[in-house]
């Protein structure tokens, strides 16, 4: 009998050691747990011609923006799988390689075709899921719904699988079915506690239903068992910092930032580094708390090294936060020009919402709140196109609300806050609502 992965799919290796290490490495990758790269390297050492181990290793390189290494692994996997690989494995390698190369439309098309043929290929199914997945960064305005529908359609093939329950629960939460999403996610989390994706997904559900104290306890109880080198370690702490800000505790939020989020402290992948640091510092400043200028400058210097050029729209928006907060008009103008050129060339999937956000953030930093409102009003419904999660994108709506209040547009601010408070309880939104009513 041939060797298989954990989902019963045949593996083109005769090495029991390689197959075992690959299974363990994939589980660690699906859980965003430490040791993933080392386990995949063990699989490669046991069978250097095992294509799936190479492409999985390339995906981990891609997580950390190690583009050259990721593409080298993709090229090698393509070569190896043609020599010794099944039809399923060839499609698997090609789909992951397209994603690694940033060829999003092709990767999405290949993924959908692949999943239709092999629905239990979890590694390929993982590509469109999550806040940083193919769907989120495709520019789609309905990527929350698309993820949820994909998971609903594929659910019969996974049953009580801990990974699938986690990701499908998160998709439910992001698509607005928060109560069901939280229950499904917590069920998956209880099946495997060593799962950072699950802890993260539960925190999102708690954010959406206003369970701030529950979220704080979860982080305190669970995070010590998760190595600081874990991909989501800093981001999970970021969620706890958001909870502190919900109660106006800027000192605690800054302490969390100093401990695990600032560039000199974090071990997170580059995209998490810039998005977590920029968004937390911006929120602190926008909510009226003092942020030392040196923190902005330090974070901005690190961000410029990680993302010197326009790339993902989600990254670009956070780079705009840095430029606006540090009053670096030259950097803001240069990146905006690059974005507008990409838009003109039809190479900006998120579309016109991105330059609009840039101009709004610049206006907010200049205390030109009316212009900020004017820039954001027509595109608020399109912010979803930049990707990320609802909790992350809410920063733009927060900026809009504060700009409305500071420009004297109190009735409009109340209307937005009424809608948010109807969806979930929020101490911060309650305080803002009182200010907008007085």
C-alpha positions as CSV (number, residue, x, y, z in Angstrom):
1,X,0.0,0.0,0.0
2,X,1.4,3.4,-0.9
3,X,2.0,6.3,1.4
4,X,-0.6,8.9,2.0
5,X,-1.0,12.3,3.6
6,X,-3.3,12.9,6.6
7,X,-6.3,13.4,4.3
8,X,-5.9,10.0,2.5
9,X,-4.2,11.4,-0.7
10,X,-1.4,9.4,-2.2
11,X,2.2,10.7,-1.9
12,X,4.8,10.0,-4.5
13,X,7.5,9.0,-2.1
14,X,8.7,5.5,-1.0
15,X,10.3,7.0,2.1
16,X,8.3,6.4,5.3
17,X,10.4,9.0,7.0
18,X,9.8,11.6,4.3
19,X,6.0,11.0,4.3
20,X,5.8,11.2,8.1
21,X,7.8,14.4,8.2
22,X,5.7,15.9,5.4
23,X,2.5,15.0,7.2
24,X,3.7,16.6,10.4
25,X,5.1,19.6,8.6
26,X,1.8,20.2,6.8
27,X,-0.1,20.0,10.1
28,X,2.3,22.5,11.7
29,X,1.8,24.8,8.6
30,X,-2.0,24.6,8.8
31,X,-1.8,25.4,12.5
32,X,0.7,28.3,12.0
33,X,2.9,26.5,14.5
34,X,6.7,26.7,15.0
35,X,8.8,23.9,13.6
36,X,7.1,23.9,10.2
37,X,10.2,24.7,8.1
38,X,12.4,22.2,10.1
39,X,9.9,19.4,9.6
40,X,9.7,20.0,5.9
41,X,13.4,20.2,5.6
42,X,13.5,16.8,7.3
43,X,11.1,15.4,4.6
44,X,13.4,16.8,1.9
45,X,16.5,15.3,3.5
46,X,14.8,11.9,3.6
47,X,13.7,12.1,0.0
48,X,15.3,15.0,-2.0
49,X,13.1,14.2,-5.0
50,X,9.8,14.6,-3.1
51,X,8.2,17.5,-4.9
52,X,5.4,18.2,-2.4
53,X,7.9,18.8,0.4
54,X,9.7,21.3,-1.7
55,X,6.7,23.3,-2.7
56,X,5.4,23.3,0.9
57,X,8.8,24.6,1.9
58,X,8.5,27.3,-0.8
59,X,5.2,28.4,0.7
60,X,6.8,28.9,4.1
61,X,9.5,31.0,2.4
62,X,6.7,33.0,0.8
63,X,5.1,33.7,4.2
64,X,8.3,35.5,5.1
65,X,8.6,37.4,1.9
66,X,11.7,35.4,0.9
67,X,10.7,35.6,-2.7
68,X,13.9,34.3,-4.4
69,X,14.0,31.2,-2.2
70,X,10.3,30.6,-2.6
71,X,10.5,30.8,-6.4
72,X,13.5,28.6,-6.5
73,X,11.6,26.0,-4.5
74,X,8.6,26.3,-6.9
75,X,10.8,25.8,-9.9
76,X,12.5,22.8,-8.4
77,X,9.1,21.3,-7.4
78,X,7.8,21.8,-10.9
79,X,10.8,19.9,-12.3
80,X,10.6,17.1,-9.8
81,X,6.8,16.5,-10.0
82,X,7.0,16.0,-13.7
83,X,9.6,13.2,-13.2
84,X,7.8,11.6,-10.3
85,X,4.3,12.8,-9.4
86,X,0.7,12.0,-9.9
87,X,-1.8,14.1,-11.7
88,X,-3.0,15.4,-8.4
89,X,0.5,16.3,-7.3
90,X,1.3,18.1,-10.5
91,X,-1.8,20.2,-10.1
92,X,-1.0,20.8,-6.5
93,X,2.6,22.0,-7.3
94,X,1.4,24.2,-10.1
95,X,-1.3,25.9,-8.0
96,X,1.0,26.6,-5.2
97,X,3.7,27.8,-7.6
98,X,1.3,30.3,-9.2
99,X,0.4,31.6,-5.8
100,X,4.1,32.0,-4.8
101,X,4.8,33.9,-8.1
102,X,2.0,36.3,-7.3
103,X,-0.1,35.3,-10.3
104,X,-3.4,35.6,-8.4
105,X,-6.0,35.2,-11.1
106,X,-4.3,32.1,-12.5
107,X,-3.7,30.8,-9.0
108,X,-7.4,31.2,-8.1
109,X,-8.6,29.5,-11.3
110,X,-6.1,26.6,-10.7
111,X,-7.1,26.3,-7.1
112,X,-10.8,26.1,-7.9
113,X,-10.3,23.5,-10.6
114,X,-8.0,21.5,-8.3
115,X,-10.4,21.5,-5.3
116,X,-13.2,20.4,-7.5
117,X,-11.2,17.3,-8.4
118,X,-9.5,16.8,-5.0
119,X,-11.5,18.5,-2.3
120,X,-9.5,17.0,0.5
121,X,-6.2,18.6,-0.6
122,X,-6.1,20.9,2.4
123,X,-2.8,22.6,1.5
124,X,-4.4,23.9,-1.8
125,X,-7.7,24.7,-0.1
126,X,-5.8,26.8,2.4
127,X,-4.7,29.2,-0.3
128,X,-7.9,31.2,-0.6
129,X,-8.8,31.2,3.1
130,X,-7.7,33.6,5.8
131,X,-7.2,37.3,5.9
132,X,-4.1,37.1,3.7
133,X,-5.3,34.5,1.3
134,X,-5.8,34.5,-2.5
135,X,-9.4,35.7,-2.2
136,X,-8.6,38.5,0.3
137,X,-5.9,39.9,-2.0
138,X,-7.7,39.4,-5.3
139,X,-9.4,42.7,-5.2
140,X,-12.8,41.0,-4.8
141,X,-15.5,43.0,-3.1
142,X,-17.2,39.8,-1.9
143,X,-14.2,37.8,-0.7
144,X,-15.8,37.3,2.7
145,X,-18.8,35.7,1.1
146,X,-16.7,33.7,-1.4
147,X,-14.7,32.1,1.4
148,X,-17.8,31.2,3.3
149,X,-19.5,29.7,0.3
150,X,-16.4,27.7,-0.6
151,X,-16.2,26.3,2.9
152,X,-19.9,25.4,3.0
153,X,-19.6,23.6,-0.3
154,X,-16.6,21.6,0.7
155,X,-17.6,20.9,4.3
156,X,-19.0,17.4,3.7
157,X,-15.5,16.2,2.7
158,X,-13.9,17.3,6.0
159,X,-16.2,16.4,8.8
160,X,-14.6,16.9,12.2
161,X,-11.2,17.9,10.9
162,X,-9.7,20.4,13.3
163,X,-8.1,22.6,10.6
164,X,-11.2,22.8,8.4
165,X,-13.5,23.7,11.3
166,X,-11.1,26.5,12.3
167,X,-11.0,28.0,8.9
168,X,-14.7,27.5,8.0
169,X,-15.7,29.0,11.4
170,X,-13.5,32.1,10.7
171,X,-15.1,32.4,7.2
172,X,-18.6,32.4,8.9
173,X,-17.5,35.0,11.3
174,X,-16.1,37.3,8.7
175,X,-19.2,36.9,6.6
176,X,-21.4,38.1,9.4
177,X,-22.6,34.8,10.9
178,X,-20.7,35.5,14.2
179,X,-22.5,33.2,16.7
180,X,-22.2,30.2,14.4
181,X,-18.7,31.1,13.4
182,X,-17.5,31.3,17.0
183,X,-19.1,28.0,17.9
184,X,-17.6,26.2,15.0
185,X,-14.2,27.7,15.5
186,X,-14.1,27.0,19.2
187,X,-15.0,23.4,18.4
188,X,-12.0,23.1,16.1
189,X,-9.8,24.8,18.6
190,X,-10.8,22.3,21.3
191,X,-9.8,19.4,18.9
192,X,-6.3,20.8,18.7
193,X,-5.2,23.5,21.1
194,X,-1.7,23.8,19.5
195,X,-3.3,25.8,16.6
196,X,-2.5,29.5,16.3
197,X,-5.0,29.8,13.5
198,X,-7.8,28.6,15.8
199,X,-6.8,30.9,18.7
200,X,-6.7,33.8,16.2
201,X,-10.1,32.9,14.6
202,X,-11.7,32.7,18.1
203,X,-10.3,36.2,18.9
204,X,-11.9,37.5,15.7
205,X,-15.3,36.1,16.8
206,X,-14.9,37.7,20.2
207,X,-14.0,41.0,18.6
208,X,-17.1,40.8,16.5
209,X,-19.5,39.9,19.3
210,X,-17.9,42.4,21.8
211,X,-16.4,39.8,24.2
212,X,-13.4,41.8,25.0
213,X,-12.8,40.4,28.4
214,X,-13.1,36.8,27.1
215,X,-10.5,37.7,24.4
216,X,-8.1,39.1,27.0
217,X,-8.4,36.0,29.1
218,X,-7.9,33.7,26.1
219,X,-4.6,35.5,25.2
220,X,-3.3,35.4,28.7
221,X,-4.1,31.7,29.1
222,X,-3.1,30.4,25.7
223,X,-0.3,32.6,24.4
224,X,2.5,31.4,26.9
225,X,2.4,28.0,25.2
226,X,3.0,29.5,21.7
227,X,6.7,30.3,20.9
228,X,7.4,34.0,20.1
229,X,8.8,32.8,16.8
230,X,5.3,31.7,15.7
231,X,3.9,33.5,12.7
232,X,0.9,34.8,14.6
233,X,2.4,35.4,18.0
234,X,2.7,39.1,17.6
235,X,-0.7,39.4,15.8
236,X,-2.5,37.6,18.6
237,X,-0.9,40.1,21.0
238,X,-2.1,42.9,18.7
239,X,-5.7,41.7,19.3
240,X,-5.1,42.0,23.0
241,X,-3.8,45.5,22.5
242,X,-7.0,46.4,20.6
243,X,-8.9,45.2,23.7
244,X,-6.9,47.5,25.9
245,X,-7.7,50.4,23.6
246,X,-11.4,49.4,23.8
247,X,-11.2,50.4,27.4
248,X,-9.0,53.4,26.8
249,X,-5.9,51.8,28.3
250,X,-3.2,53.3,26.1
251,X,-0.4,52.4,28.5
252,X,-1.2,48.7,28.2
253,X,-1.5,48.9,24.5
254,X,1.9,50.6,24.3
255,X,3.4,48.0,26.6
256,X,2.2,45.2,24.3
257,X,3.6,47.1,21.3
258,X,7.0,47.5,23.0
259,X,7.1,43.8,24.0
260,X,6.2,42.0,20.8
261,X,5.1,44.4,18.0
262,X,7.8,46.9,17.5
263,X,10.2,46.0,14.7
264,X,13.1,45.4,17.1
265,X,11.1,43.0,19.1
266,X,8.9,41.0,16.7
267,X,9.8,37.8,14.9
268,X,6.7,38.0,12.7
269,X,6.7,37.8,8.8
270,X,7.2,41.2,7.1
271,X,3.5,41.8,6.2
272,X,2.5,41.3,9.9
273,X,5.3,43.5,11.0
274,X,4.2,46.6,9.1
275,X,0.4,46.0,9.4
276,X,0.3,45.4,13.2
277,X,2.7,48.2,14.1
278,X,1.2,50.8,11.8
279,X,-2.4,50.1,12.6
280,X,-1.9,50.0,16.4
281,X,0.2,53.2,16.5
282,X,-2.4,55.0,14.2
283,X,-5.2,53.9,16.4
284,X,-3.5,55.1,19.5
285,X,-2.9,58.5,17.9
286,X,-6.3,58.7,16.4
287,X,-8.0,57.9,19.7
288,X,-6.2,60.8,21.3
289,X,-3.3,59.0,23.0
290,X,0.2,60.3,22.9
291,X,2.6,58.2,20.7
292,X,6.3,59.0,21.0
293,X,7.5,60.3,17.7
294,X,10.5,58.0,18.0
295,X,8.2,54.9,17.8
296,X,6.7,56.1,14.5
297,X,10.2,56.8,13.1
298,X,11.6,53.5,14.2
299,X,8.7,51.5,12.8
300,X,8.7,53.6,9.5
301,X,12.4,53.0,9.0
302,X,11.9,49.2,9.3
303,X,8.8,49.3,7.1
304,X,10.7,51.1,4.3
305,X,13.2,48.3,4.2
306,X,10.6,45.6,4.1
307,X,8.3,47.2,1.5
308,X,10.3,49.8,-0.4
309,X,8.0,49.6,-3.5
310,X,4.3,49.4,-4.1
311,X,3.1,45.8,-3.8
312,X,0.0,44.4,-2.1
313,X,-2.7,47.1,-1.6
314,X,-3.0,46.0,2.0
315,X,0.7,46.6,2.6
316,X,0.5,49.9,0.6
317,X,-2.3,51.3,2.8
318,X,-0.3,50.6,5.9
319,X,2.8,52.2,4.4
320,X,0.5,55.2,3.8
321,X,-0.2,55.3,7.6
322,X,3.6,55.5,8.2
323,X,4.1,58.3,5.7
324,X,1.1,60.3,6.9
325,X,2.0,59.9,10.6
326,X,5.6,60.9,10.0
327,X,4.6,63.7,7.7
328,X,6.8,62.2,5.0
329,X,5.0,63.8,2.1
330,X,7.7,62.8,-0.4
331,X,7.3,59.1,0.4
332,X,3.6,59.4,0.3
333,X,3.6,61.1,-3.0
334,X,6.0,58.6,-4.5
335,X,4.0,55.6,-3.5
336,X,0.7,57.2,-4.5
337,X,2.2,57.9,-8.0
338,X,3.2,54.3,-8.3
339,X,-0.2,53.1,-7.2
340,X,-2.0,55.4,-9.7
341,X,0.3,54.1,-12.5
342,X,-0.6,50.6,-11.6
343,X,-4.3,51.6,-11.6
344,X,-3.9,53.1,-15.0
345,X,-2.2,50.0,-16.3
346,X,-4.9,47.8,-15.0
347,X,-2.5,46.2,-12.4
348,X,-4.2,47.3,-9.2
349,X,-6.7,44.6,-8.2
350,X,-8.2,46.6,-5.4
351,X,-8.9,49.5,-7.7
352,X,-9.5,53.3,-7.0
353,X,-10.2,52.7,-3.3
354,X,-6.5,52.5,-2.7
355,X,-5.4,56.0,-3.8
356,X,-8.6,57.4,-2.2
357,X,-7.5,55.9,1.2
358,X,-4.0,57.4,0.6
359,X,-5.4,60.9,0.2
360,X,-7.8,60.5,3.1
361,X,-5.0,59.4,5.5
362,X,-2.8,62.3,4.4
363,X,-5.6,64.8,4.9
364,X,-6.3,63.3,8.4
365,X,-2.7,63.7,9.4
366,X,-2.8,67.3,8.2
367,X,-5.9,67.8,10.3
368,X,-7.9,68.5,7.2
369,X,-10.8,66.4,8.4
370,X,-13.3,67.6,5.8
371,X,-11.1,66.5,3.0
372,X,-10.6,63.2,4.7
373,X,-14.4,62.7,4.9
374,X,-14.8,63.8,1.3
375,X,-12.2,61.2,0.1
376,X,-13.6,58.3,2.2
377,X,-17.4,58.8,1.8
378,X,-17.7,57.4,-1.7
379,X,-15.4,54.5,-1.2
380,X,-16.2,53.1,2.3
381,X,-18.1,50.2,0.7
382,X,-15.0,49.4,-1.4
383,X,-12.5,49.2,1.5
384,X,-13.0,45.5,1.7
385,X,-11.2,45.2,-1.6
386,X,-7.8,45.8,0.0
387,X,-8.0,42.5,1.9
388,X,-7.2,41.7,5.5
389,X,-9.8,41.0,8.1
390,X,-12.8,43.1,9.2
391,X,-11.0,43.9,12.5
392,X,-8.0,45.2,10.5
393,X,-10.0,47.2,7.9
394,X,-12.1,48.8,10.6
395,X,-9.2,51.2,11.1
396,X,-10.4,53.0,8.0
397,X,-13.9,53.3,9.3
398,X,-12.6,54.5,12.6
399,X,-10.6,57.2,10.8
400,X,-13.8,58.2,9.0
401,X,-15.8,58.5,12.2
402,X,-13.2,60.6,14.0
403,X,-12.8,62.8,10.9
404,X,-16.6,63.3,10.9
405,X,-16.7,64.3,14.6
406,X,-13.7,66.6,14.3
407,X,-15.2,68.3,11.2
408,X,-18.5,68.9,13.1
409,X,-20.5,66.3,11.1
410,X,-22.0,64.8,14.3
411,X,-25.3,63.5,12.8
412,X,-23.3,61.5,10.2
413,X,-20.9,60.2,12.8
414,X,-23.9,59.1,15.0
415,X,-25.4,57.2,12.0
416,X,-22.3,55.2,11.5
417,X,-21.9,54.5,15.2
418,X,-25.5,53.5,15.5
419,X,-25.0,50.9,12.9
420,X,-21.9,49.6,14.6
421,X,-23.4,49.5,18.0
422,X,-26.4,47.6,16.6
423,X,-24.0,45.0,15.4
424,X,-21.9,44.6,18.5
425,X,-21.4,46.3,21.9
426,X,-18.4,48.5,22.2
427,X,-17.2,50.7,25.1
428,X,-15.2,52.9,22.7
429,X,-18.0,53.3,20.2
430,X,-20.3,54.1,23.1
431,X,-18.0,56.9,24.3
432,X,-17.8,58.2,20.7
433,X,-21.6,58.1,20.4
434,X,-21.9,60.2,23.6
435,X,-19.5,62.7,22.1
436,X,-21.4,62.8,18.8
437,X,-24.6,63.3,20.7
438,X,-23.5,66.2,23.0
